Amino acid sequence: MLTLNRSVYGCLAIGLVQGLLLWLASDIAEPGIKYALVTAVLVGGINLLLLGDNVRQRGAVWLVLGLTCVMTAISAWVFWKYSETWLYSHWLSGSWTCFAVVIAYICTAFILSWPTREGRMPRYEDLFRHAWDTVFIVLLGLLLNAVFWALLLLWGSLFKMLGIVALNKLFFTDGFVCVSSAVVFALGLQMGRDNDRVIGLLRGILLTLCRFLLPLSSMIAIVFTFTLPFSGLAPIWDTGYSTPIMVCLVAANLFLLNGVFQDGHQSSGYPLWLVRMVDLCLLCLPVLVVLAGYSSWLRIEQYGLTPSRVLAMLLVLVVFAHCVAALWAVFASKSTWLGSLRVSNPWIALACVVLLLGIHTPWFSPLKISAQNQVQRVLNGKTPVETFDADTLRYRLGAPGVQAYEGLLAQVEHGEVLTEPARAVLLKRLKDVEIGRSGAAQNDRLLEWIGPGVEGSEQFDALGMAGHLCRYPGCAMWAVDLDQDGQLEVLQLPKQEWPGPLYFFKRNAQGKWLRAGMYEMDDNPLELIKKIREGEVQLVKPRYQSLQIGGAVLSPRVDKP
């Protein structure tokens, strides 16, 4: 039960301030300032709510202030760059949004454990408890918010039936949404902190599930590892997605292992043979991580670095560190099973925080590293000039890619790199990219007609349908009579390798082209464009006609034989 004591009033005050600041942020147009303020409100406010009265003990408030300042500064830089180069790359903002949660989660566990530390480092027991409990406390705050808004929507709907819509208008104003959500979320965190028995019960249930699932997960890793000598490694390299699968298997085992290990003061509860099976699994995990890393390295050697590959290698590095630490714990821990994890886990977590902060700074950005690598590969001859992806360098690696592109273009124009005829080929590829995208700026849709165009085809140059725009590298337009009424429709096919909807358009009585429907397709649109050019596409009448009942049309779904 929530009683109105001093801590609750403090919680309400923090929630109110958070809500007002979020409301203020919603009206700020500059993304750098806007998201910096949001970061400061969320990181600082949530840590203060979770600390409660402990915020004044042993300098915990300074840790909160330091973490808030660092993450706010990075948010300001990331979203300032996002607003500056939004046309080129969304990678930096998306990456920071994702990993900021991880950084805040790890640091919050250390901050919450700081007031009760012994010596220079927090106790592992406190780190373990806060790392697991914080998840449930935050989920409780989100759950309370969901129920709160469900009741408000019900309230508004009831009065809307009576013709009173003022409540609905009030509920969806920016100020009410921000302030009420922040206050209710703060109350949810306070309830979670006060009801530690309930949170402890939830933690115990999850840890019990970990103890049940770890043997199964270990067996999967062991069986897979011992199958590799018989199946060979070639299938792994050929899949193209072996790295994420093997890293997920290893990460699942490490997660469940830590759920069983807990704070290291209790036994696993397994019989001896099951403990030995888990130990054998820990011997296999480094092998799987090395294979995952080598699989990524093969693609890096073949195609060079990209931001996603940089992140993949960093993830492999972090997981490998955990695997080595767990393997060391098997042999180094004498009295307690895997006891050395109490030392290695906190340091690896802190190293992970430093790593994630570093890659979101101007000095160690994966965008910058990838741009430099792509340029160096073409200059060293690892990437043939005929296949050099200048478009990715110029338009998909953010500001570092633009700078690398301009620097490479200047070097090629002044004859400082490569020799003829490779220099001329590279110069043409660099110039073609610039010309192609400048054309895209003038004619945003880059339309190409297969066969003759249609009357009023100039309308498509400025046509922008809701939820669909034909962007670079453009679309192929095909005039065909789809409904056999003697009037041509226009099928639009995006020039992309991944599947997606194919929209078609029909001309109305006023001569205006409007979207009439779409086809769902699971194949490569480029292949379909090729087949249309070769005359291999034809119209097929449906085997079973649709039924019209009044204003409703029933379309058949035929069972496969």
MONOR-V472843 format. One record per residue. N is the residue number from 1. PHI is phi in whole degrees, 0 to 359 (NA if undefined). PSI is psi in whole degrees, 0 to 359 (* if undefined). D_LAST is the distance of its C-alpha to the last C-alpha in Angstrom with 1 decimal. Layout:
N|PHI|PSI|D_LAST ; N|PHI|PSI|D_LAST
//
This chain:
1|NA|136|61.2 ; 2|268|114|62.1 ; 3|258|147|65.9 ; 4|277|79|67.6 ; 5|257|189|69.7 ; 6|298|320|70.8 ; 7|293|326|67.7 ; 8|292|319|65.5 ; 9|298|320|67.8 ; 10|297|319|67.5 ; 11|298|316|63.7 ; 12|297|322|63.7 ; 13|295|317|66.0 ; 14|296|317|63.9 ; 15|298|321|60.8 ; 16|295|315|62.7 ; 17|297|318|63.9 ; 18|301|313|60.4 ; 19|298|317|59.1 ; 20|296|320|61.9 ; 21|291|323|61.5 ; 22|294|323|57.7 ; 23|297|317|58.5 ; 24|298|318|61.0 ; 25|296|328|58.5 ; 26|295|340|56.0 ; 27|262|0|58.6 ; 28|271|128|59.4 ; 29|277|326|58.0 ; 30|288|116|58.8 ; 31|300|322|55.8 ; 32|300|313|58.1 ; 33|290|319|60.4 ; 34|301|306|57.7 ; 35|282|337|55.5 ; 36|295|318|58.6 ; 37|294|319|59.8 ; 38|298|317|56.4 ; 39|298|314|56.5 ; 40|299|318|60.1 ; 41|295|314|59.4 ; 42|288|311|56.3 ; 43|293|308|57.6 ; 44|293|315|61.2 ; 45|295|315|60.5 ; 46|294|321|57.9 ; 47|295|320|60.2 ; 48|295|320|63.1 ; 49|294|320|61.2 ; 50|287|327|60.0 ; 51|287|322|63.5 ; 52|62|228|65.3 ; 53|291|344|68.9 ; 54|287|353|68.4 ; 55|297|335|68.4 ; 56|269|1|72.2 ; 57|264|129|72.3 ; 58|55|35|73.0 ; 59|74|23|72.0 ; 60|297|327|68.4 ; 61|298|328|68.8 ; 62|288|327|69.6 ; 63|294|319|66.4 ; 64|298|315|64.4 ; 65|297|318|66.4 ; 66|296|313|65.9 ; 67|298|317|62.1 ; 68|298|317|61.9 ; 69|295|316|64.0 ; 70|296|312|62.1 ; 71|290|327|58.7 ; 72|294|318|60.0 ; 73|297|317|61.5 ; 74|293|320|58.3 ; 75|299|318|56.4 ; 76|300|316|59.0 ; 77|291|315|58.7 ; 78|299|311|54.9 ; 79|278|340|54.4 ; 80|293|316|57.4 ; 81|295|324|55.7 ; 82|298|315|52.4 ; 83|291|332|54.1 ; 84|283|327|55.9 ; 85|231|33|52.9 ; 86|300|332|49.9 ; 87|291|336|48.7 ; 88|268|317|48.5 ; 89|200|133|47.1 ; 90|257|4|45.9 ; 91|297|313|45.7 ; 92|298|313|49.2 ; 93|293|320|48.9 ; 94|293|318|45.5 ; 95|297|316|46.6 ; 96|293|320|49.8 ; 97|302|320|48.1 ; 98|288|308|45.9 ; 99|281|342|48.6 ; 100|298|326|51.4 ; 101|295|317|49.7 ; 102|296|314|49.8 ; 103|299|312|53.4 ; 104|297|322|54.5 ; 105|296|313|52.8 ; 106|295|313|54.5 ; 107|294|325|57.9 ; 108|297|321|57.8 ; 109|299|320|57.6 ; 110|291|319|60.7 ; 111|295|317|62.5 ; 112|295|332|62.0 ; 113|272|350|63.2 ; 114|295|317|66.2 ; 115|298|336|68.7 ; 116|253|20|68.4 ; 117|290|159|68.5 ; 118|238|109|70.8 ; 119|89|217|72.3 ; 120|271|341|70.7 ; 121|241|148|67.0 ; 122|298|155|65.2 ; 123|289|143|64.6 ; 124|296|327|61.2 ; 125|300|318|60.9 ; 126|288|321|61.2 ; 127|299|316|58.8 ; 128|299|313|56.2 ; 129|295|313|56.7 ; 130|290|326|56.8 ; 131|297|322|53.8 ; 132|276|319|51.6 ; 133|292|325|53.3 ; 134|301|323|53.3 ; 135|299|313|49.5 ; 136|291|324|49.6 ; 137|294|316|52.5 ; 138|294|320|50.9 ; 139|298|324|47.7 ; 140|295|319|49.9 ; 141|297|319|51.4 ; 142|292|322|48.1 ; 143|296|317|46.9 ; 144|298|321|50.1 ; 145|297|318|49.6 ; 146|298|316|46.1 ; 147|293|320|47.5 ; 148|301|314|50.5 ; 149|287|330|48.5 ; 150|296|319|46.1 ; 151|293|321|49.3 ; 152|296|319|50.7 ; 153|296|322|47.6 ; 154|297|316|47.8 ; 155|300|312|51.5 ; 156|296|323|51.0 ; 157|292|322|48.2 ; 158|298|315|50.5 ; 159|286|333|53.3 ; 160|294|327|51.0 ; 161|298|331|50.2 ; 162|271|3|54.0 ; 163|88|10|54.2 ; 164|257|109|55.8 ; 165|252|3|54.0 ; 166|297|324|56.8 ; 167|296|315|55.4 ; 168|299|320|52.0 ; 169|296|321|54.0 ; 170|294|315|56.1 ; 171|298|331|53.3 ; 172|256|15|51.6 ; 173|284|150|54.8 ; 174|301|318|55.0 ; 175|297|315|58.1 ; 176|294|318|56.8 ; 177|299|312|53.5 ; 178|294|310|55.3 ; 179|292|312|58.2 ; 180|294|318|56.4 ; 181|296|318|53.6 ; 182|295|318|56.1 ; 183|294|316|58.3 ; 184|294|320|55.6 ; 185|297|319|54.1 ; 186|298|320|57.7 ; 187|295|323|58.1 ; 188|297|318|54.8 ; 189|295|321|56.2 ; 190|296|319|59.5 ; 191|297|318|57.7 ; 192|297|320|55.9 ; 193|294|321|59.2 ; 194|284|333|61.0 ; 195|255|63|58.4 ; 196|294|336|58.3 ; 197|292|320|57.6 ; 198|293|316|54.3 ; 199|297|319|53.4 ; 200|297|324|54.5 ; 201|295|316|52.2 ; 202|297|319|49.2 ; 203|297|319|50.2 ; 204|296|322|50.6 ; 205|297|315|47.1 ; 206|295|320|45.6 ; 207|293|327|47.8 ; 208|295|320|46.7 ; 209|297|322|43.1 ; 210|298|318|44.2 ; 211|295|327|46.0 ; 212|284|323|42.9 ; 213|271|338|40.5 ; 214|302|316|42.8 ; 215|301|319|42.5 ; 216|296|314|38.7 ; 217|297|321|39.0 ; 218|295|319|41.7 ; 219|297|320|39.7 ; 220|299|314|36.8 ; 221|296|319|39.4 ; 222|293|311|41.1 ; 223|299|317|38.1 ; 224|296|316|36.8 ; 225|297|316|40.3 ; 226|282|351|40.8 ; 227|277|335|37.5 ; 228|302|318|38.6 ; 229|299|334|41.1 ; 230|270|327|38.4 ; 231|272|339|35.6 ; 232|83|167|38.1 ; 233|264|350|38.4 ; 234|302|318|36.6 ; 235|300|329|33.2 ; 236|294|314|35.1 ; 237|290|335|36.7 ; 238|277|343|33.5 ; 239|290|318|31.4 ; 240|89|351|33.6 ; 241|225|26|33.3 ; 242|291|325|35.0 ; 243|300|306|38.1 ; 244|298|325|36.8 ; 245|294|312|34.7 ; 246|290|323|37.7 ; 247|295|321|40.2 ; 248|297|320|38.1 ; 249|298|314|38.1 ; 250|294|316|41.8 ; 251|297|321|42.5 ; 252|297|318|40.7 ; 253|295|319|42.8 ; 254|294|320|46.0 ; 255|297|311|45.2 ; 256|295|324|44.6 ; 257|298|315|47.7 ; 258|291|331|49.9 ; 259|292|328|48.6 ; 260|279|320|49.8 ; 261|294|324|53.0 ; 262|55|234|53.9 ; 263|267|4|57.6 ; 264|85|4|58.4 ; 265|259|356|60.8 ; 266|234|160|58.6 ; 267|285|166|56.8 ; 268|289|336|53.1 ; 269|83|4|52.8 ; 270|266|151|50.9 ; 271|293|165|52.1 ; 272|301|318|53.6 ; 273|295|328|50.6 ; 274|286|324|48.3 ; 275|299|318|50.9 ; 276|294|328|51.0 ; 277|294|319|47.2 ; 278|296|319|47.5 ; 279|300|319|50.4 ; 280|296|322|48.2 ; 281|299|319|45.6 ; 282|294|334|48.3 ; 283|287|331|49.2 ; 284|277|330|45.6 ; 285|301|315|45.3 ; 286|301|326|47.8 ; 287|297|315|45.9 ; 288|295|321|42.6 ; 289|293|320|44.5 ; 290|298|318|46.2 ; 291|297|319|42.8 ; 292|296|318|41.5 ; 293|295|320|44.7 ; 294|293|325|44.6 ; 295|298|317|41.0 ; 296|293|322|42.3 ; 297|295|326|45.4 ; 298|299|319|43.5 ; 299|287|326|41.9 ; 300|294|318|45.3 ; 301|296|327|46.8 ; 302|277|319|44.3 ; 303|241|351|44.0 ; 304|90|178|47.0 ; 305|279|143|47.4 ; 306|229|163|45.6 ; 307|305|320|46.3 ; 308|293|325|43.0 ; 309|287|326|43.9 ; 310|298|314|47.5 ; 311|297|321|46.1 ; 312|299|316|43.8 ; 313|292|323|46.8 ; 314|294|320|48.9 ; 315|297|317|46.3 ; 316|299|320|46.1 ; 317|297|316|50.0 ; 318|294|315|50.2 ; 319|296|322|47.6 ; 320|296|321|49.4 ; 321|299|317|52.7 ; 322|296|321|51.3 ; 323|294|316|50.0 ; 324|296|319|53.3 ; 325|297|319|55.1 ; 326|292|321|53.0 ; 327|295|319|53.5 ; 328|298|322|57.2 ; 329|296|330|57.3 ; 330|298|321|56.0 ; 331|263|332|59.1 ; 332|274|333|61.7 ; 333|276|120|61.3 ; 334|261|300|63.6 ; 335|282|323|64.3 ; 336|242|136|61.2 ; 337|298|120|57.6 ; 338|59|32|56.7 ; 339|299|332|59.8 ; 340|290|351|60.3 ; 341|297|335|57.2 ; 342|297|335|59.7 ; 343|267|316|61.4 ; 344|286|321|58.7 ; 345|301|312|56.2 ; 346|299|319|58.5 ; 347|291|322|59.7 ; 348|294|322|56.2 ; 349|298|316|55.3 ; 350|295|321|58.3 ; 351|297|323|57.6 ; 352|297|319|54.1 ; 353|299|313|55.7 ; 354|300|319|58.1 ; 355|296|314|55.4 ; 356|292|323|53.2 ; 357|294|320|56.3 ; 358|296|319|57.3 ; 359|285|355|54.1 ; 360|249|30|54.5 ; 361|244|161|58.0 ; 362|298|338|59.0 ; 363|276|328|60.2 ; 364|236|26|57.1 ; 365|295|133|54.3 ; 366|302|333|51.1 ; 367|297|316|51.0 ; 368|292|315|54.5 ; 369|299|317|53.7 ; 370|293|318|50.5 ; 371|298|315|52.4 ; 372|297|320|55.2 ; 373|294|318|52.9 ; 374|296|319|51.0 ; 375|294|316|54.3 ; 376|296|325|55.8 ; 377|294|317|52.9 ; 378|289|328|53.2 ; 379|287|328|56.9 ; 380|276|351|56.7 ; 381|90|1|54.3 ; 382|292|326|51.4 ; 383|252|118|49.4 ; 384|299|142|49.7 ; 385|297|333|51.1 ; 386|291|335|48.3 ; 387|247|8|45.6 ; 388|297|128|47.8 ; 389|272|81|45.9 ; 390|291|331|48.8 ; 391|296|316|46.6 ; 392|297|317|45.7 ; 393|299|317|49.4 ; 394|280|325|50.6 ; 395|239|356|48.2 ; 396|233|8|46.3 ; 397|239|27|49.0 ; 398|63|202|51.2 ; 399|299|320|54.9 ; 400|300|324|55.3 ; 401|293|320|52.9 ; 402|298|315|54.8 ; 403|296|318|58.1 ; 404|294|321|56.7 ; 405|297|312|55.4 ; 406|296|322|58.7 ; 407|294|318|60.7 ; 408|293|319|58.6 ; 409|299|318|58.9 ; 410|296|318|62.7 ; 411|296|319|63.0 ; 412|292|317|61.1 ; 413|296|327|63.1 ; 414|271|2|66.4 ; 415|70|29|65.4 ; 416|273|344|65.8 ; 417|228|155|62.6 ; 418|59|179|60.9 ; 419|228|164|62.1 ; 420|288|147|61.2 ; 421|271|0|58.7 ; 422|299|324|56.6 ; 423|297|319|58.6 ; 424|294|321|57.9 ; 425|296|316|54.1 ; 426|295|320|54.1 ; 427|298|319|56.3 ; 428|296|318|53.9 ; 429|295|320|50.9 ; 430|294|317|53.0 ; 431|291|322|54.1 ; 432|299|322|50.7 ; 433|297|315|49.4 ; 434|295|317|52.3 ; 435|294|317|51.9 ; 436|298|315|48.2 ; 437|286|330|48.5 ; 438|293|326|51.6 ; 439|294|324|49.5 ; 440|295|327|47.0 ; 441|291|325|49.8 ; 442|280|319|50.8 ; 443|237|90|47.4 ; 444|301|337|45.3 ; 445|264|342|42.0 ; 446|48|62|42.5 ; 447|271|142|40.4 ; 448|228|127|39.6 ; 449|269|132|38.4 ; 450|270|108|36.0 ; 451|83|193|37.7 ; 452|291|151|40.1 ; 453|283|187|40.5 ; 454|241|166|40.5 ; 455|294|131|43.3 ; 456|81|19|44.3 ; 457|296|339|42.6 ; 458|295|342|45.6 ; 459|295|330|44.3 ; 460|290|338|41.6 ; 461|296|330|44.3 ; 462|247|10|45.4 ; 463|283|128|42.1 ; 464|227|96|41.2 ; 465|283|145|38.3 ; 466|300|128|38.3 ; 467|81|2|36.3 ; 468|207|126|35.8 ; 469|227|137|38.3 ; 470|272|99|37.8 ; 471|261|182|40.1 ; 472|303|135|41.2 ; 473|270|14|39.9 ; 474|108|186|38.8 ; 475|222|154|36.1 ; 476|259|134|35.0 ; 477|249|130|35.0 ; 478|234|121|33.1 ; 479|273|122|34.0 ; 480|206|145|31.1 ; 481|276|93|30.5 ; 482|284|328|27.3 ; 483|254|10|27.6 ; 484|55|41|29.0 ; 485|253|9|32.2 ; 486|87|355|34.6 ; 487|246|134|35.5 ; 488|285|139|34.5 ; 489|258|172|32.8 ; 490|235|121|33.3 ; 491|263|129|30.6 ; 492|254|124|32.1 ; 493|240|113|30.8 ; 494|291|140|32.7 ; 495|275|74|34.0 ; 496|220|160|32.7 ; 497|270|342|30.7 ; 498|265|150|28.8 ; 499|290|158|25.9 ; 500|183|177|26.7 ; 501|290|145|26.4 ; 502|251|113|27.3 ; 503|271|145|29.6 ; 504|232|154|30.3 ; 505|235|150|33.5 ; 506|228|145|34.8 ; 507|270|129|38.4 ; 508|274|183|39.9 ; 509|295|334|42.6 ; 510|275|1|45.3 ; 511|87|12|44.0 ; 512|261|134|42.8 ; 513|276|127|39.5 ; 514|230|152|37.5 ; 515|291|130|34.2 ; 516|250|340|31.5 ; 517|170|195|28.4 ; 518|203|161|26.3 ; 519|249|138|23.1 ; 520|270|131|21.6 ; 521|220|138|21.2 ; 522|259|359|20.8 ; 523|261|176|22.3 ; 524|287|120|26.0 ; 525|301|330|27.6 ; 526|297|325|30.1 ; 527|292|322|27.4 ; 528|294|319|26.2 ; 529|300|318|29.9 ; 530|297|317|30.4 ; 531|291|327|27.5 ; 532|295|317|28.9 ; 533|298|325|32.3 ; 534|272|2|30.9 ; 535|76|24|29.3 ; 536|263|7|25.7 ; 537|249|132|24.4 ; 538|221|158|23.7 ; 539|279|140|22.8 ; 540|233|126|19.6 ; 541|289|142|19.5 ; 542|293|144|16.8 ; 543|293|321|14.4 ; 544|243|128|15.2 ; 545|283|157|18.8 ; 546|281|157|20.3 ; 547|252|134|22.6 ; 548|250|119|26.2 ; 549|241|102|28.0 ; 550|66|238|31.5 ; 551|264|0|31.6 ; 552|261|143|28.1 ; 553|241|124|25.0 ; 554|257|120|21.6 ; 555|259|136|18.8 ; 556|284|148|15.1 ; 557|241|108|12.6 ; 558|275|130|9.1 ; 559|289|142|6.4 ; 560|285|142|3.8 ; 561|290|*|0.0
//
